[in-house]
């Protein structure tokens, strides 16, 4: 595979993501070998690493609960504006990831937004295939509405698979006849499981974390017999008309770059207000690395600003 001439290598990123690659790789190895006991252990190790590497910030409390039968975690900063809720959909390729591993990122996100947050613990593949994750996230969103939260005070965000699901959730909510959230932010969205964007090749040597082979394995595990272009798995193929404003943030080194740009163009063509930010030199979901990359906090601040501008102030 060739490397784009305008995308130099960034060896300084490799030590940051090496443990991440190792933990996710163990889950992929277990999946491919059909060792499901080992897969469960690898998922635990993956979440444990996230907890240690991206610790929860001060001034935030966490509570596990169930929303319409779906396990979830409430995130409560000490200071919030009443009624504001961030529904955050974690990444992990539909194969791994838990709310406890995202207490750091979502705690910082919610604190900046002066909002409570909820992180669904949606079902993972291959135990539960598409559209189980979407169904779970939609159930959690419905539970917030039934609790009395106003849709206009709810915003949605997510990273990687969760970034794609942030858009897919809007589509699913619209199709279910539910009032829509105020806005969404898709971080490094895995927006096209066909992987037909040019960057799957041109960024393959520059991306320090994601590989085409790993994406294809996780996509097959999630979709099963469903087509790769299933709209709620690959939102570049969804009917996105009538959605609220969306911000897409993607790193310039990502193999997902072209399909994130395609998602932005698809939203714009449907007359959805969309902002696209391509961050030079950044890897997949760089927002996590707030202690190591100066652009991590800056990107999160941009996401907060986009959402805050579309939420009630009191």
C-alpha positions in Angstrom: 0.0 0.0 0.0 1.2 3.5 -0.8 1.4 6.5 1.4 0.0 9.8 0.4 2.8 12.3 -0.4 1.3 14.9 1.8 0.9 12.6 4.8 4.3 12.1 6.5 4.7 9.5 9.1 4.3 10.5 12.8 6.3 8.0 14.9 5.5 10.1 18.0 1.9 8.8 17.8 2.9 5.2 17.7 3.8 4.8 21.4 0.5 6.4 22.3 -1.6 3.9 20.4 0.5 0.8 20.7 -1.2 -0.5 23.9 -4.6 0.3 22.3 -3.6 -1.8 19.2 -2.5 -4.6 21.5 -5.7 -4.8 23.5 -8.0 -4.6 20.5 -5.8 -7.0 18.7 -6.3 -9.6 21.4 -10.1 -9.3 21.0 -9.7 -9.6 17.2 -7.5 -12.7 17.5 -10.0 -14.4 19.8 -12.9 -13.5 17.5 -11.2 -14.9 14.4 -10.3 -18.1 16.3 -13.8 -18.5 17.7 -12.4 -18.5 21.3 -15.3 -16.7 22.9 -14.1 -17.1 26.5 -10.9 -15.4 25.5 -12.9 -12.7 23.7 -14.8 -12.0 27.0 -11.4 -11.7 28.8 -10.0 -9.5 26.0 -12.9 -7.2 26.3 -12.4 -6.8 30.0 -8.7 -6.1 29.5 -9.6 -3.5 26.8 -11.9 -1.7 29.2 -9.4 -2.0 32.0 -6.8 -0.3 29.9 -9.2 2.5 29.0 -10.0 3.0 32.7 -6.3 3.3 33.6 -5.1 5.2 30.6 -8.0 7.7 30.4 -9.0 8.3 34.1 -12.2 10.0 35.2 -11.8 13.7 35.9 -12.4 15.4 39.3 -15.8 16.9 40.0 -17.8 14.2 38.2 -19.8 11.3 39.6 -20.9 8.1 37.9 -23.9 5.8 38.4 -24.8 2.6 36.6 -28.5 2.0 35.9 -30.8 0.4 33.4 -32.7 2.4 30.8 -35.6 0.4 29.2 -33.6 -2.7 30.1 -30.3 -1.5 28.6 -27.4 -1.1 31.0 -26.1 2.5 31.0 -24.0 4.9 33.0 -25.1 8.3 34.1 -22.4 10.9 34.3 -23.0 13.9 36.6 -20.6 16.9 36.8 -20.9 18.9 40.0 -22.1 21.9 38.0 -24.7 21.5 35.2 -27.4 23.6 33.5 -30.8 21.9 34.3 -32.2 19.6 31.7 -29.1 19.3 29.5 -28.1 15.8 28.5 -25.3 14.4 26.4 -26.0 10.9 25.0 -22.6 9.5 24.3 -22.1 6.3 22.1 -18.7 4.7 22.7 -16.5 3.2 20.1 -14.7 -0.1 19.8 -15.7 -1.5 16.4 -18.9 -3.0 17.7 -16.6 -5.6 19.3 -15.3 -4.0 22.5 -15.8 -1.0 24.7 -17.7 -0.3 27.9 -19.1 2.9 29.6 -16.5 2.5 32.4 -13.7 2.9 29.9 -15.2 6.2 28.7 -15.6 7.9 32.1 -12.5 10.1 31.3 -13.5 11.4 27.9 -17.2 11.7 28.6 -16.6 13.2 32.0 -14.5 16.0 30.4 -17.1 16.4 27.7 -20.1 16.7 30.0 -18.2 19.0 32.4 -17.4 21.3 29.5 -21.0 21.2 28.3 -22.4 21.8 31.7 -24.6 18.7 31.1 -25.4 15.4 32.5 -24.4 12.5 30.2 -25.6 9.0 29.6 -23.4 6.2 28.1 -25.4 3.2 26.9 -23.7 -0.2 27.4 -25.1 -1.5 24.1 -24.8 -5.1 23.0 -21.6 -6.1 21.1 -21.0 -8.4 18.2 -20.8 -11.2 17.4 -23.0 -12.0 20.4 -25.6 -9.5 19.1 -25.4 -8.5 15.5 -26.7 -5.4 13.6 -29.0 -3.7 14.4 -28.8 -4.6 18.1 -26.5 -1.7 19.0 -28.8 0.8 17.3 -31.9 -0.7 19.0 -30.2 -0.4 22.4 -29.1 3.2 21.9 -32.6 4.1 20.6 -34.1 2.5 23.7 -31.9 4.7 25.9 -32.9 7.8 24.0 -36.5 6.9 24.4 -36.0 6.4 28.1 -34.6 10.0 28.4 -37.7 11.4 26.7 -40.0 9.3 29.0 -38.1 10.6 32.0 -39.2 14.1 30.9 -36.1 15.5 29.2 -36.9 17.7 26.3 -35.5 16.6 23.0 -34.3 20.1 22.4 -32.1 19.8 25.5 -30.5 16.5 24.4 -27.5 16.2 22.2 -25.8 13.1 20.8 -22.1 12.3 20.2 -19.9 9.3 19.8 -16.6 8.1 18.4 -15.6 5.6 15.7 -18.5 3.1 15.5 -20.2 5.4 18.0 -19.6 8.3 15.7 -21.5 6.5 12.9 -24.2 5.5 15.3 -24.6 9.1 16.5 -25.9 9.9 13.0 -27.7 6.5 12.7 -29.5 7.2 16.0 -30.9 10.4 14.6 -32.2 8.5 11.5 -33.7 5.8 13.7 -35.4 8.3 16.0 -36.9 10.2 13.0 -38.2 7.0 11.5 -39.7 6.0 14.9 -41.6 9.3 15.0 -39.7 10.6 18.0 -38.7 14.3 18.5 -35.1 14.7 17.5 -32.1 15.9 19.6 -30.8 19.4 19.2 -27.6 18.4 17.4 -24.9 15.7 17.1 -21.1 15.4 17.0 -19.5 12.4 15.1 -15.9 11.9 16.2 -13.8 9.9 13.7 -17.0 8.2 12.4 -16.8 4.7 10.9 -19.3 5.8 8.3 -19.0 3.3 5.5 -18.5 -0.4 6.1 -17.9 -0.9 2.4 -14.6 0.9 2.9 -14.6 2.4 -0.6 -13.1 5.7 0.3 -9.7 6.5 -1.2 -8.1 7.0 2.2 -8.5 3.3 3.0 -5.5 2.9 0.7 -3.8 6.3 0.7 -3.7 6.7 4.5 -3.0 3.0 5.3 0.7 3.7 6.0 0.0 6.9 7.9 -2.7 5.7 10.2 -1.0 4.6 13.4 -4.0 2.7 14.8 -6.6 1.4 12.3 -5.9 -1.1 9.5 -8.2 -2.1 6.6 -8.0 -5.8 7.7 -9.2 -5.1 11.2 -12.1 -2.9 10.0 -13.2 -5.6 7.6 -13.1 -8.3 10.3 -15.1 -6.2 12.7 -17.6 -5.2 10.0 -18.3 -8.8 9.1 -18.7 -9.7 12.8 -21.2 -6.9 13.3 -23.2 -7.3 10.1 -23.4 -11.0 9.8 -25.6 -11.7 6.7 -26.7 -8.1 6.4 -25.2 -6.0 3.5 -22.2 -3.7 4.1 -24.3 -0.8 2.9 -27.1 -1.3 5.5 -28.1 2.3 6.2 -27.9 2.3 10.0 -24.5 0.7 9.9 -23.1 2.8 7.0 -24.9 6.1 7.3 -23.4 7.4 4.0 -26.2 5.3 2.5 -29.0 6.4 4.9 -31.8 8.8 4.2 -30.6 11.7 6.3 -33.2 14.3 5.4 -34.6 16.3 8.2 -31.8 15.7 10.7 -30.6 18.4 13.1 -27.1 20.0 12.7 -24.1 17.6 12.8 -20.5 18.3 13.4 -18.0 15.7 12.0 -14.4 15.7 13.3 -11.8 13.4 11.8 -8.1 13.2 11.9 -6.1 13.8 8.7 -4.1 10.5 9.2 -7.2 8.3 9.4 -8.0 5.6 6.9 -11.7 6.6 7.6 -11.0 10.2 6.4 -12.6 9.9 2.9 -15.7 8.3 4.1 -16.1 10.9 6.9 -15.9 13.6 4.2 -18.4 11.6 2.1 -20.8 11.5 5.1 -20.5 15.3 5.4 -21.2 15.7 1.7 -24.2 13.3 2.0 -25.7 15.3 4.9 -25.1 18.6 3.0 -26.8 17.2 -0.1 -29.9 16.4 2.1 -29.9 20.0 3.3 -28.7 19.1 6.8 -26.6 21.8 8.5 -23.2 20.1 8.7 -19.7 21.3 9.8 -16.6 19.2 8.9 -13.3 19.6 10.7 -10.3 17.7 9.4 -7.5 18.0 12.0 -4.0 17.9 10.5 -1.7 15.2 11.8 -4.3 13.7 14.2 -5.1 9.9 14.5 -8.3 8.1 15.2 -10.2 9.6 18.2 -7.3 11.7 19.3 -9.7 13.4 21.8 -8.8 10.7 24.3 -5.2 11.8 24.6 -5.7 15.0 26.4 -2.4 14.7 28.3 -0.4 14.0 25.2 -1.8 15.9 22.2 -2.5 19.6 22.5 -5.2 19.2 19.8 -7.2 16.7 21.9 -8.6 19.4 24.3 -8.9 21.8 21.4 -11.1 19.4 19.4 -13.2 18.6 22.4 -13.7 22.3 23.1 -14.8 22.8 19.4 -17.3 19.9 19.9 -18.6 21.5 23.1 -19.0 24.9 21.4 -20.9 23.4 18.5 -23.4 21.6 20.9 -23.6 24.4 23.4 -24.7 26.9 20.7 -27.7 24.7 20.0 -28.8 24.0 23.6 -31.0 26.2 25.9 -28.9 28.3 28.2 -31.1 27.9 31.2 
